[in-house]
Amino acid sequence: MTIDVVAAPGDAEREAILRILVAHNDAAVGPTERRQVAIVVRDAAGTITGGLWGRIGYRWLFVELLAVSPLSQGQGTGRALMQRAEALAREAGCIGVWLDTFSFQARGFYEKLGFAHFGTIGDFPPGQARFFLSKRID
């Protein structure tokens, strides 16, 4: 056996590691639906100006990315994206949505949408914090 640091890891390495983890998890709690989720905002020309990227697994939607163009901020676009994500999660049989955000981002925004804080990593990045939030939708 050897342990190597991969200088430029790619999809092949990720998929190989993920296969082992998924097999272990499925053996422990049973198979689950796993799928990517994307909801995009487009301008009149069809250019993506924001959106949400996440994944469903174990009946939870994890919101990995949420971004809204600075020109669209304060106009309800972020709220609309999160509402659409919750609806999509319900349609998929999810029981909740979870995400993380930084102290210089949007914790208050998510809390206004009913998300509850459940964890913090201090000094991530140094001088800031990373917050973890969740919301039951069942």
Helices and strands as residue ranges (DSSP letters): H 11-29, E 35-42, E 48-57, E 60-68, H 77-91, E 96-102, H 107-112, E 116-122, E 129-136
